[in-house]
């Protein structure tokens, strides 16, 4: 009897424990079948991109494409989970390719003419009442978009931008006089009609202290070009932008033009009351609250006219604030400043270009797509209707950085096992012109005697 009672008690305990236990968790749905051969190609239409992949269709209810303007990862904890401007696109399980429309690509941050690229990750999804399982293609990849067709008629205009680096001595950096002829040779190698220059200042070319009589860096470049038989190249402005003795940042945003092809129409005075300085044809760019005037930058502008056709166009040479921070919040402050400086330039263009002539802006924006604080200065130009000529029909060395840091060897950066995109802070952007015929990031992959820490960037566009 006692054995029976103990057994009954034991059974009761087991039954009670069984009734109290939670229901078994439903099994997750099966993982989608393996994915292979995920690729992206531009087109077929302007601003579009077509993605293709392989998969046997097993255990799959849909495919998902996640995009971002910066790199991202779900496994590398040093990277954010999602890229800036993250966007997802869902594709039916029966598809093995999809074309993202120009509107969809623009919503991902690469609008037509922005020359932005998009990082993307591809995954297959199996979503059932039991839950969701995924299989992710293990590689982060990227794509650019198909550009618009450039006109085949009209006068060809070759515009360049070139940050030539200041003549102010810097430890470990070659002197200006050892580089000026290389700078001239680089410019002449592409024979541009107009060049927006940065850091071509009014300090003595030999790197000596302040002087009112020594040859300036700006003058020395023109003299070097003349020695090489290119005296046709002139500067819109050659003197300082502020009164001598006044605090200012490097007054180096200047416009060089081929006077045999183009005529200067703007009245850009080099003197004020007989003294070699003038603020004419310059844009005073804003500062942050608390900045001193030693940080003040100016952009240069002018109206030029084609001597053959009579076509007029507006040119801006710009060099935006250079400050950055590893803190996203602090860097956003600097990026908002650069966007504000773009607004200053756009305001001047509106005032000085009432006829809405085509505009060419050549400059060092000091910002780039993966910048931690955003790409607001470039975004502001795109929103204002400017077309980045890096999105040209023919693109040369687009994936290389435009800033070389005087490195002996340049390489295309990699994103995992796939080629990425180099830092592109030097741009030629146009408004009132349709597209661009060709763009080139001028560089030698191996060169231990570079003329500057930036590359010459050249674009071919057509004037109406």
C-alpha beads as a LAMMPS data file, in Angstrom:
LAMMPS data file: protein, C-alpha beads

464 atoms
463 bonds

1 atom types
1 bond types

-500.0 500.0 xlo xhi
-500.0 500.0 ylo yhi
-500.0 500.0 zlo zhi

Masses

1 110.0

Atoms # bond

1 1 1 0.000 0.000 0.000
2 1 1 2.780 2.369 0.909
3 1 1 4.493 1.725 -2.452
4 1 1 1.274 2.499 -4.294
5 1 1 0.845 5.783 -2.460
6 1 1 4.404 6.844 -3.183
7 1 1 3.974 6.014 -6.843
8 1 1 0.750 7.950 -7.080
9 1 1 2.388 10.917 -5.390
10 1 1 5.307 10.772 -7.765
11 1 1 3.001 10.605 -10.792
12 1 1 1.059 13.564 -9.481
13 1 1 4.223 15.584 -9.098
14 1 1 5.335 14.776 -12.640
15 1 1 1.865 15.596 -14.016
16 1 1 1.812 18.917 -12.190
17 1 1 5.248 19.816 -13.496
18 1 1 4.187 18.896 -17.017
19 1 1 1.053 21.031 -16.852
20 1 1 3.055 23.978 -15.460
21 1 1 5.767 23.843 -18.179
22 1 1 5.448 26.401 -21.016
23 1 1 4.393 25.177 -24.424
24 1 1 7.312 24.090 -26.620
25 1 1 8.544 26.927 -28.845
26 1 1 7.546 26.454 -32.453
27 1 1 10.423 25.562 -34.743
28 1 1 11.777 28.394 -36.853
29 1 1 11.014 28.081 -40.575
30 1 1 13.708 26.490 -42.740
31 1 1 16.535 28.717 -43.925
32 1 1 16.275 29.883 -47.554
33 1 1 18.404 28.109 -50.132
34 1 1 21.934 29.313 -50.949
35 1 1 22.397 32.546 -52.921
36 1 1 25.096 33.054 -55.523
37 1 1 26.297 35.467 -58.192
38 1 1 24.809 38.704 -56.850
39 1 1 25.731 41.492 -59.270
40 1 1 24.674 45.035 -60.117
41 1 1 24.956 46.748 -63.510
42 1 1 24.044 50.282 -64.456
43 1 1 20.942 50.927 -66.515
44 1 1 19.184 50.206 -68.691
45 1 1 17.840 53.726 -68.278
46 1 1 19.490 56.851 -66.905
47 1 1 19.613 56.778 -63.105
48 1 1 18.709 53.092 -62.986
49 1 1 20.552 49.978 -61.825
50 1 1 19.780 46.293 -62.435
51 1 1 20.563 43.649 -59.819
52 1 1 20.759 39.936 -60.650
53 1 1 21.289 36.813 -58.543
54 1 1 20.946 33.031 -58.480
55 1 1 19.002 30.869 -56.039
56 1 1 16.965 27.653 -56.350
57 1 1 13.847 29.166 -54.739
58 1 1 13.739 26.750 -51.805
59 1 1 12.269 27.983 -48.517
60 1 1 12.004 31.540 -49.855
61 1 1 9.055 33.912 -49.707
62 1 1 10.827 37.098 -50.899
63 1 1 14.168 38.768 -51.521
64 1 1 15.269 41.980 -49.782
65 1 1 17.840 44.534 -50.894
66 1 1 19.095 46.879 -48.189
67 1 1 20.978 50.006 -49.279
68 1 1 22.977 52.732 -47.557
69 1 1 25.240 55.641 -48.450
70 1 1 27.902 54.397 -46.036
71 1 1 29.234 50.940 -45.207
72 1 1 27.246 48.835 -42.745
73 1 1 27.269 45.330 -41.289
74 1 1 25.234 43.026 -39.073
75 1 1 28.333 41.037 -38.033
76 1 1 31.179 43.580 -37.843
77 1 1 30.473 45.506 -34.645
78 1 1 32.935 48.240 -35.618
79 1 1 30.432 49.272 -38.314
80 1 1 26.855 50.522 -37.914
81 1 1 24.028 48.051 -38.396
82 1 1 22.570 50.214 -41.167
83 1 1 24.154 52.746 -43.514
84 1 1 23.257 56.420 -43.657
85 1 1 19.982 56.889 -45.526
86 1 1 19.138 53.195 -45.154
87 1 1 16.479 51.919 -47.539
88 1 1 15.014 48.461 -48.220
89 1 1 13.438 47.088 -51.379
90 1 1 11.423 43.836 -51.383
91 1 1 11.392 41.637 -54.487
92 1 1 9.036 38.772 -55.310
93 1 1 10.345 35.256 -54.733
94 1 1 9.961 34.373 -58.417
95 1 1 12.388 37.072 -59.576
96 1 1 16.091 36.590 -60.252
97 1 1 16.728 40.161 -61.327
98 1 1 15.212 43.553 -60.671
99 1 1 15.735 47.042 -62.055
100 1 1 15.544 49.811 -59.506
101 1 1 14.013 52.855 -61.162
102 1 1 15.649 56.263 -61.131
103 1 1 13.126 57.336 -58.491
104 1 1 13.938 54.327 -56.302
105 1 1 17.682 54.873 -56.633
106 1 1 17.186 58.558 -55.827
107 1 1 15.253 57.551 -52.704
108 1 1 18.335 55.522 -51.716
109 1 1 20.425 58.707 -51.957
110 1 1 21.930 58.468 -55.452
111 1 1 19.799 60.817 -57.477
112 1 1 20.643 61.284 -61.119
113 1 1 23.569 63.671 -61.397
114 1 1 24.619 63.384 -57.746
115 1 1 27.450 60.967 -58.684
116 1 1 26.740 59.237 -55.369
117 1 1 27.236 55.500 -55.105
118 1 1 25.140 53.058 -53.112
119 1 1 26.274 50.232 -50.837
120 1 1 23.903 47.283 -50.761
121 1 1 23.411 43.930 -49.081
122 1 1 21.204 41.163 -50.484
123 1 1 19.267 38.522 -48.573
124 1 1 16.597 35.854 -49.099
125 1 1 13.729 35.695 -46.594
126 1 1 11.418 32.883 -45.519
127 1 1 8.492 34.362 -43.584
128 1 1 5.818 31.991 -42.230
129 1 1 3.393 31.883 -39.312
130 1 1 6.187 30.215 -37.357
131 1 1 8.490 33.196 -37.786
132 1 1 11.131 34.482 -40.188
133 1 1 14.469 33.088 -41.246
134 1 1 16.961 34.692 -43.602
135 1 1 20.001 33.868 -45.636
136 1 1 22.264 36.851 -46.336
137 1 1 24.723 37.081 -49.213
138 1 1 27.878 37.578 -47.128
139 1 1 29.326 40.496 -49.101
140 1 1 28.593 44.189 -48.913
141 1 1 28.720 45.493 -52.485
142 1 1 28.190 48.837 -54.210
143 1 1 26.975 50.357 -57.444
144 1 1 26.885 53.636 -59.304
145 1 1 24.080 54.586 -61.691
146 1 1 23.763 55.088 -65.415
147 1 1 24.321 58.783 -66.296
148 1 1 22.150 60.867 -68.578
149 1 1 23.218 61.360 -72.173
150 1 1 25.268 64.501 -72.758
151 1 1 24.549 66.766 -75.734
152 1 1 26.382 66.026 -78.954
153 1 1 26.112 69.619 -80.130
154 1 1 27.336 72.840 -78.580
155 1 1 30.794 74.146 -77.754
156 1 1 33.007 71.882 -75.690
157 1 1 34.230 73.428 -72.438
158 1 1 36.896 71.689 -70.395
159 1 1 36.809 72.691 -66.732
160 1 1 39.196 71.563 -64.024
161 1 1 39.610 71.920 -60.291
162 1 1 43.000 71.704 -58.593
163 1 1 43.997 72.204 -54.970
164 1 1 47.700 72.969 -55.475
165 1 1 48.639 73.187 -51.760
166 1 1 49.800 76.379 -50.135
167 1 1 53.305 77.836 -50.449
168 1 1 53.456 78.218 -46.672
169 1 1 56.284 75.900 -45.513
170 1 1 55.186 72.649 -43.907
171 1 1 57.504 70.107 -42.337
172 1 1 58.005 67.098 -44.562
173 1 1 56.150 68.658 -47.494
174 1 1 57.993 69.717 -50.698
175 1 1 58.324 73.455 -51.196
176 1 1 56.117 75.299 -53.641
177 1 1 59.046 76.299 -55.857
178 1 1 60.011 72.624 -56.190
179 1 1 56.449 71.822 -57.292
180 1 1 55.195 74.782 -59.313
181 1 1 56.516 73.526 -62.659
182 1 1 54.944 70.108 -61.983
183 1 1 51.659 71.850 -61.235
184 1 1 51.939 73.707 -64.552
185 1 1 52.790 70.523 -66.430
186 1 1 49.792 68.744 -64.909
187 1 1 47.444 71.552 -65.937
188 1 1 48.887 71.739 -69.458
189 1 1 48.659 67.961 -69.872
190 1 1 44.855 68.314 -70.043
191 1 1 44.658 71.777 -71.706
192 1 1 41.614 73.019 -69.749
193 1 1 39.802 76.195 -70.677
194 1 1 39.053 77.089 -67.056
195 1 1 40.559 75.915 -63.765
196 1 1 39.184 76.508 -60.296
197 1 1 42.248 76.642 -58.028
198 1 1 42.475 76.246 -54.278
199 1 1 45.307 77.225 -51.913
200 1 1 46.916 79.403 -54.589
201 1 1 47.539 82.252 -52.195
202 1 1 49.379 85.545 -51.994
203 1 1 52.167 84.401 -49.650
204 1 1 55.719 84.606 -51.076
205 1 1 56.397 81.797 -53.536
206 1 1 59.682 80.991 -51.806
207 1 1 57.937 80.369 -48.487
208 1 1 59.557 83.346 -46.772
209 1 1 57.779 85.659 -44.353
210 1 1 55.194 88.321 -45.259
211 1 1 56.346 90.662 -48.005
212 1 1 54.744 93.266 -50.219
213 1 1 57.419 92.929 -52.923
214 1 1 58.287 89.224 -53.230
215 1 1 56.728 87.178 -56.013
216 1 1 53.574 85.523 -54.684
217 1 1 52.511 81.936 -55.131
218 1 1 49.747 83.071 -57.497
219 1 1 52.157 85.111 -59.615
220 1 1 54.667 82.272 -59.752
221 1 1 52.139 79.853 -61.256
222 1 1 51.291 82.279 -64.063
223 1 1 55.018 82.866 -64.645
224 1 1 55.672 79.110 -64.765
225 1 1 52.927 78.618 -67.346
226 1 1 54.361 81.467 -69.422
227 1 1 57.827 79.897 -69.359
228 1 1 56.272 76.767 -70.812
229 1 1 54.733 78.711 -73.697
230 1 1 51.292 79.008 -72.072
231 1 1 51.194 82.717 -71.353
232 1 1 47.606 82.621 -72.577
233 1 1 46.556 81.463 -69.102
234 1 1 45.509 84.347 -66.871
235 1 1 44.166 84.644 -63.338
236 1 1 40.900 86.484 -62.767
237 1 1 42.424 87.891 -59.572
238 1 1 46.111 88.024 -58.620
239 1 1 46.161 90.077 -55.416
240 1 1 44.920 89.646 -51.864
241 1 1 41.204 89.648 -51.088
242 1 1 41.431 91.684 -47.871
243 1 1 43.337 94.787 -46.855
244 1 1 47.022 94.120 -46.082
245 1 1 47.412 93.405 -42.387
246 1 1 43.827 92.185 -42.008
247 1 1 43.363 88.669 -40.587
248 1 1 42.214 86.089 -43.110
249 1 1 42.502 82.425 -44.011
250 1 1 44.446 81.381 -47.114
251 1 1 43.139 83.555 -49.952
252 1 1 43.641 80.802 -52.474
253 1 1 40.321 80.165 -54.255
254 1 1 41.132 81.615 -57.689
255 1 1 40.112 81.195 -61.314
256 1 1 42.610 80.487 -64.082
257 1 1 41.374 80.752 -67.671
258 1 1 42.705 80.467 -71.204
259 1 1 42.441 84.034 -72.478
260 1 1 42.857 82.905 -76.079
261 1 1 39.553 81.038 -75.831
262 1 1 37.617 83.034 -73.240
263 1 1 37.147 86.694 -72.450
264 1 1 36.734 87.997 -68.889
265 1 1 33.545 90.070 -68.711
266 1 1 33.408 90.701 -64.964
267 1 1 35.072 93.770 -63.534
268 1 1 37.411 92.061 -61.079
269 1 1 39.653 94.803 -59.727
270 1 1 43.030 93.966 -58.217
271 1 1 43.482 97.257 -56.355
272 1 1 41.608 99.481 -53.937
273 1 1 42.655 103.144 -53.826
274 1 1 45.943 102.195 -55.425
275 1 1 46.736 99.435 -52.911
276 1 1 47.123 95.857 -54.146
277 1 1 44.039 94.303 -52.627
278 1 1 40.343 94.056 -53.477
279 1 1 37.299 92.078 -52.427
280 1 1 35.933 92.258 -55.983
281 1 1 34.656 89.023 -57.511
282 1 1 34.825 87.184 -54.180
283 1 1 32.228 85.637 -51.871
284 1 1 32.734 86.100 -48.132
285 1 1 31.954 82.729 -46.542
286 1 1 30.416 82.402 -43.105
287 1 1 32.163 81.225 -39.931
288 1 1 31.062 79.424 -36.806
289 1 1 30.181 81.524 -33.811
290 1 1 33.412 82.090 -31.919
291 1 1 35.691 81.698 -34.948
292 1 1 38.222 84.441 -35.564
293 1 1 38.721 86.207 -38.889
294 1 1 41.860 84.122 -39.435
295 1 1 39.480 81.307 -40.410
296 1 1 37.545 83.412 -42.935
297 1 1 37.504 81.980 -46.442
298 1 1 36.409 83.510 -49.723
299 1 1 35.272 81.935 -52.976
300 1 1 36.096 83.522 -56.320
301 1 1 33.662 84.100 -59.188
302 1 1 33.584 85.618 -62.665
303 1 1 31.622 85.704 -65.910
304 1 1 33.519 84.490 -68.963
305 1 1 32.607 84.546 -72.637
306 1 1 33.600 82.153 -75.404
307 1 1 35.513 84.291 -77.929
308 1 1 34.279 82.219 -80.884
309 1 1 30.595 81.717 -80.143
310 1 1 29.908 84.591 -77.754
311 1 1 28.390 82.202 -75.201
312 1 1 28.649 83.486 -71.640
313 1 1 28.940 81.396 -68.496
314 1 1 29.449 81.922 -64.774
315 1 1 32.395 80.350 -62.922
316 1 1 32.956 79.796 -59.192
317 1 1 36.143 78.570 -57.501
318 1 1 35.432 77.376 -53.964
319 1 1 37.287 75.942 -50.990
320 1 1 35.044 75.148 -48.029
321 1 1 35.975 74.836 -44.351
322 1 1 38.405 71.991 -43.711
323 1 1 37.534 70.998 -40.137
324 1 1 36.389 67.494 -39.220
325 1 1 35.866 65.418 -36.095
326 1 1 35.568 61.726 -35.300
327 1 1 32.526 62.671 -33.216
328 1 1 29.432 62.517 -35.426
329 1 1 27.769 65.332 -33.487
330 1 1 30.772 67.652 -33.754
331 1 1 31.398 66.778 -37.382
332 1 1 27.759 67.557 -38.158
333 1 1 28.401 71.097 -36.891
334 1 1 31.231 71.485 -39.406
335 1 1 29.170 69.909 -42.154
336 1 1 26.321 72.326 -41.476
337 1 1 28.876 75.141 -41.716
338 1 1 29.988 73.903 -45.140
339 1 1 26.360 73.681 -46.248
340 1 1 25.946 77.269 -45.073
341 1 1 29.003 78.299 -47.071
342 1 1 27.385 76.712 -50.129
343 1 1 24.315 78.848 -49.403
344 1 1 26.571 81.933 -49.350
345 1 1 27.927 80.990 -52.788
346 1 1 24.483 80.271 -54.214
347 1 1 23.262 83.623 -52.930
348 1 1 26.114 85.415 -54.709
349 1 1 25.459 83.500 -57.915
350 1 1 21.815 84.581 -57.803
351 1 1 22.778 88.236 -57.303
352 1 1 25.568 88.336 -59.885
353 1 1 23.952 86.111 -62.487
354 1 1 20.476 87.588 -63.047
355 1 1 20.409 86.257 -66.621
356 1 1 20.716 82.679 -65.314
357 1 1 23.816 81.925 -67.366
358 1 1 25.137 78.367 -67.135
359 1 1 27.181 77.968 -63.943
360 1 1 30.369 75.967 -63.431
361 1 1 31.517 75.407 -59.847
362 1 1 34.994 73.941 -59.404
363 1 1 36.172 73.361 -55.896
364 1 1 37.396 71.472 -52.888
365 1 1 34.273 70.871 -50.811
366 1 1 36.271 69.309 -47.957
367 1 1 33.532 66.725 -47.557
368 1 1 32.804 63.325 -49.031
369 1 1 30.021 60.781 -49.153
370 1 1 31.093 58.557 -46.205
371 1 1 31.834 61.578 -43.996
372 1 1 30.673 60.832 -40.457
373 1 1 28.778 64.130 -40.204
374 1 1 27.013 63.716 -43.540
375 1 1 27.451 65.137 -47.032
376 1 1 25.339 68.238 -46.584
377 1 1 27.384 70.685 -48.676
378 1 1 27.222 68.425 -51.713
379 1 1 23.570 67.625 -51.020
380 1 1 22.794 71.359 -50.989
381 1 1 24.337 71.803 -54.434
382 1 1 22.425 68.833 -55.846
383 1 1 19.151 70.160 -54.400
384 1 1 19.895 73.528 -56.019
385 1 1 20.039 71.847 -59.426
386 1 1 23.795 71.308 -59.787
387 1 1 24.990 68.234 -61.664
388 1 1 28.155 66.524 -60.441
389 1 1 30.228 65.882 -63.560
390 1 1 31.739 62.771 -61.968
391 1 1 28.485 61.272 -63.259
392 1 1 29.698 61.704 -66.848
393 1 1 29.175 59.383 -69.783
394 1 1 32.873 58.521 -69.690
395 1 1 34.459 58.243 -66.242
396 1 1 38.204 57.850 -65.727
397 1 1 39.645 56.833 -62.348
398 1 1 36.380 57.589 -60.565
399 1 1 36.959 54.946 -57.868
400 1 1 40.318 56.423 -56.856
401 1 1 40.451 59.188 -54.217
402 1 1 40.936 62.751 -55.450
403 1 1 43.181 63.474 -52.472
404 1 1 46.480 61.597 -52.580
405 1 1 48.314 62.849 -49.452
406 1 1 51.550 62.742 -51.502
407 1 1 51.554 58.943 -51.252
408 1 1 53.869 57.115 -53.646
409 1 1 51.127 54.646 -54.566
410 1 1 47.382 55.107 -54.908
411 1 1 44.889 52.249 -54.803
412 1 1 41.171 51.758 -55.119
413 1 1 39.865 51.060 -51.610
414 1 1 38.218 47.698 -51.077
415 1 1 34.967 46.865 -49.308
416 1 1 35.635 43.299 -48.314
417 1 1 36.603 41.569 -51.553
418 1 1 34.878 44.137 -53.780
419 1 1 36.258 47.474 -55.062
420 1 1 34.893 50.484 -53.208
421 1 1 35.106 54.220 -53.800
422 1 1 37.879 56.627 -52.863
423 1 1 37.374 59.867 -50.968
424 1 1 36.184 62.437 -53.514
425 1 1 36.313 65.947 -52.094
426 1 1 37.296 67.755 -55.317
427 1 1 34.383 68.339 -57.682
428 1 1 33.299 70.068 -60.858
429 1 1 29.562 70.743 -60.760
430 1 1 27.422 72.513 -63.331
431 1 1 23.978 74.090 -63.524
432 1 1 22.103 74.968 -66.686
433 1 1 24.052 72.396 -68.681
434 1 1 22.840 68.893 -69.442
435 1 1 25.116 66.188 -68.103
436 1 1 28.806 65.819 -68.837
437 1 1 30.698 64.195 -71.676
438 1 1 33.732 63.022 -69.725
439 1 1 35.273 63.273 -66.275
440 1 1 38.791 62.342 -65.200
441 1 1 40.558 62.088 -61.880
442 1 1 44.061 62.778 -63.216
443 1 1 46.630 60.584 -61.485
444 1 1 49.550 58.256 -61.788
445 1 1 49.060 55.174 -59.647
446 1 1 52.751 55.215 -58.732
447 1 1 54.393 58.617 -58.281
448 1 1 56.668 59.656 -55.425
449 1 1 56.951 63.237 -56.708
450 1 1 53.353 64.365 -56.995
451 1 1 52.743 68.066 -57.695
452 1 1 50.187 68.377 -54.875
453 1 1 48.386 66.374 -52.228
454 1 1 45.267 66.621 -54.426
455 1 1 44.750 65.385 -57.964
456 1 1 43.679 67.540 -60.875
457 1 1 40.038 66.774 -61.669
458 1 1 38.832 67.536 -65.203
459 1 1 35.379 67.547 -66.795
460 1 1 34.177 68.091 -70.362
461 1 1 30.782 69.734 -70.747
462 1 1 29.038 71.457 -73.661
463 1 1 27.933 75.060 -73.674
464 1 1 24.687 75.730 -75.570

Bonds

1 1 1 2
2 1 2 3
3 1 3 4
4 1 4 5
5 1 5 6
6 1 6 7
7 1 7 8
8 1 8 9
9 1 9 10
10 1 10 11
11 1 11 12
12 1 12 13
13 1 13 14
14 1 14 15
15 1 15 16
16 1 16 17
17 1 17 18
18 1 18 19
19 1 19 20
20 1 20 21
21 1 21 22
22 1 22 23
23 1 23 24
24 1 24 25
25 1 25 26
26 1 26 27
27 1 27 28
28 1 28 29
29 1 29 30
30 1 30 31
31 1 31 32
32 1 32 33
33 1 33 34
34 1 34 35
35 1 35 36
36 1 36 37
37 1 37 38
38 1 38 39
39 1 39 40
40 1 40 41
41 1 41 42
42 1 42 43
43 1 43 44
44 1 44 45
45 1 45 46
46 1 46 47
47 1 47 48
48 1 48 49
49 1 49 50
50 1 50 51
51 1 51 52
52 1 52 53
53 1 53 54
54 1 54 55
55 1 55 56
56 1 56 57
57 1 57 58
58 1 58 59
59 1 59 60
60 1 60 61
61 1 61 62
62 1 62 63
63 1 63 64
64 1 64 65
65 1 65 66
66 1 66 67
67 1 67 68
68 1 68 69
69 1 69 70
70 1 70 71
71 1 71 72
72 1 72 73
73 1 73 74
74 1 74 75
75 1 75 76
76 1 76 77
77 1 77 78
78 1 78 79
79 1 79 80
80 1 80 81
81 1 81 82
82 1 82 83
83 1 83 84
84 1 84 85
85 1 85 86
86 1 86 87
87 1 87 88
88 1 88 89
89 1 89 90
90 1 90 91
91 1 91 92
92 1 92 93
93 1 93 94
94 1 94 95
95 1 95 96
96 1 96 97
97 1 97 98
98 1 98 99
99 1 99 100
100 1 100 101
101 1 101 102
102 1 102 103
103 1 103 104
104 1 104 105
105 1 105 106
106 1 106 107
107 1 107 108
108 1 108 109
109 1 109 110
110 1 110 111
111 1 111 112
112 1 112 113
113 1 113 114
114 1 114 115
115 1 115 116
116 1 116 117
117 1 117 118
118 1 118 119
119 1 119 120
120 1 120 121
121 1 121 122
122 1 122 123
123 1 123 124
124 1 124 125
125 1 125 126
126 1 126 127
127 1 127 128
128 1 128 129
129 1 129 130
130 1 130 131
131 1 131 132
132 1 132 133
133 1 133 134
134 1 134 135
135 1 135 136
136 1 136 137
137 1 137 138
138 1 138 139
139 1 139 140
140 1 140 141
141 1 141 142
142 1 142 143
143 1 143 144
144 1 144 145
145 1 145 146
146 1 146 147
147 1 147 148
148 1 148 149
149 1 149 150
150 1 150 151
151 1 151 152
152 1 152 153
153 1 153 154
154 1 154 155
155 1 155 156
156 1 156 157
157 1 157 158
158 1 158 159
159 1 159 160
160 1 160 161
161 1 161 162
162 1 162 163
163 1 163 164
164 1 164 165
165 1 165 166
166 1 166 167
167 1 167 168
168 1 168 169
169 1 169 170
170 1 170 171
171 1 171 172
172 1 172 173
173 1 173 174
174 1 174 175
175 1 175 176
176 1 176 177
177 1 177 178
178 1 178 179
179 1 179 180
180 1 180 181
181 1 181 182
182 1 182 183
183 1 183 184
184 1 184 185
185 1 185 186
186 1 186 187
187 1 187 188
188 1 188 189
189 1 189 190
190 1 190 191
191 1 191 192
192 1 192 193
193 1 193 194
194 1 194 195
195 1 195 196
196 1 196 197
197 1 197 198
198 1 198 199
199 1 199 200
200 1 200 201
201 1 201 202
202 1 202 203
203 1 203 204
204 1 204 205
205 1 205 206
206 1 206 207
207 1 207 208
208 1 208 209
209 1 209 210
210 1 210 211
211 1 211 212
212 1 212 213
213 1 213 214
214 1 214 215
215 1 215 216
216 1 216 217
217 1 217 218
218 1 218 219
219 1 219 220
220 1 220 221
221 1 221 222
222 1 222 223
223 1 223 224
224 1 224 225
225 1 225 226
226 1 226 227
227 1 227 228
228 1 228 229
229 1 229 230
230 1 230 231
231 1 231 232
232 1 232 233
233 1 233 234
234 1 234 235
235 1 235 236
236 1 236 237
237 1 237 238
238 1 238 239
239 1 239 240
240 1 240 241
241 1 241 242
242 1 242 243
243 1 243 244
244 1 244 245
245 1 245 246
246 1 246 247
247 1 247 248
248 1 248 249
249 1 249 250
250 1 250 251
251 1 251 252
252 1 252 253
253 1 253 254
254 1 254 255
255 1 255 256
256 1 256 257
257 1 257 258
258 1 258 259
259 1 259 260
260 1 260 261
261 1 261 262
262 1 262 263
263 1 263 264
264 1 264 265
265 1 265 266
266 1 266 267
267 1 267 268
268 1 268 269
269 1 269 270
270 1 270 271
271 1 271 272
272 1 272 273
273 1 273 274
274 1 274 275
275 1 275 276
276 1 276 277
277 1 277 278
278 1 278 279
279 1 279 280
280 1 280 281
281 1 281 282
282 1 282 283
283 1 283 284
284 1 284 285
285 1 285 286
286 1 286 287
287 1 287 288
288 1 288 289
289 1 289 290
290 1 290 291
291 1 291 292
292 1 292 293
293 1 293 294
294 1 294 295
295 1 295 296
296 1 296 297
297 1 297 298
298 1 298 299
299 1 299 300
300 1 300 301
301 1 301 302
302 1 302 303
303 1 303 304
304 1 304 305
305 1 305 306
306 1 306 307
307 1 307 308
308 1 308 309
309 1 309 310
310 1 310 311
311 1 311 312
312 1 312 313
313 1 313 314
314 1 314 315
315 1 315 316
316 1 316 317
317 1 317 318
318 1 318 319
319 1 319 320
320 1 320 321
321 1 321 322
322 1 322 323
323 1 323 324
324 1 324 325
325 1 325 326
326 1 326 327
327 1 327 328
328 1 328 329
329 1 329 330
330 1 330 331
331 1 331 332
332 1 332 333
333 1 333 334
334 1 334 335
335 1 335 336
336 1 336 337
337 1 337 338
338 1 338 339
339 1 339 340
340 1 340 341
341 1 341 342
342 1 342 343
343 1 343 344
344 1 344 345
345 1 345 346
346 1 346 347
347 1 347 348
348 1 348 349
349 1 349 350
350 1 350 351
351 1 351 352
352 1 352 353
353 1 353 354
354 1 354 355
355 1 355 356
356 1 356 357
357 1 357 358
358 1 358 359
359 1 359 360
360 1 360 361
361 1 361 362
362 1 362 363
363 1 363 364
364 1 364 365
365 1 365 366
366 1 366 367
367 1 367 368
368 1 368 369
369 1 369 370
370 1 370 371
371 1 371 372
372 1 372 373
373 1 373 374
374 1 374 375
375 1 375 376
376 1 376 377
377 1 377 378
378 1 378 379
379 1 379 380
380 1 380 381
381 1 381 382
382 1 382 383
383 1 383 384
384 1 384 385
385 1 385 386
386 1 386 387
387 1 387 388
388 1 388 389
389 1 389 390
390 1 390 391
391 1 391 392
392 1 392 393
393 1 393 394
394 1 394 395
395 1 395 396
396 1 396 397
397 1 397 398
398 1 398 399
399 1 399 400
400 1 400 401
401 1 401 402
402 1 402 403
403 1 403 404
404 1 404 405
405 1 405 406
406 1 406 407
407 1 407 408
408 1 408 409
409 1 409 410
410 1 410 411
411 1 411 412
412 1 412 413
413 1 413 414
414 1 414 415
415 1 415 416
416 1 416 417
417 1 417 418
418 1 418 419
419 1 419 420
420 1 420 421
421 1 421 422
422 1 422 423
423 1 423 424
424 1 424 425
425 1 425 426
426 1 426 427
427 1 427 428
428 1 428 429
429 1 429 430
430 1 430 431
431 1 431 432
432 1 432 433
433 1 433 434
434 1 434 435
435 1 435 436
436 1 436 437
437 1 437 438
438 1 438 439
439 1 439 440
440 1 440 441
441 1 441 442
442 1 442 443
443 1 443 444
444 1 444 445
445 1 445 446
446 1 446 447
447 1 447 448
448 1 448 449
449 1 449 450
450 1 450 451
451 1 451 452
452 1 452 453
453 1 453 454
454 1 454 455
455 1 455 456
456 1 456 457
457 1 457 458
458 1 458 459
459 1 459 460
460 1 460 461
461 1 461 462
462 1 462 463
463 1 463 464
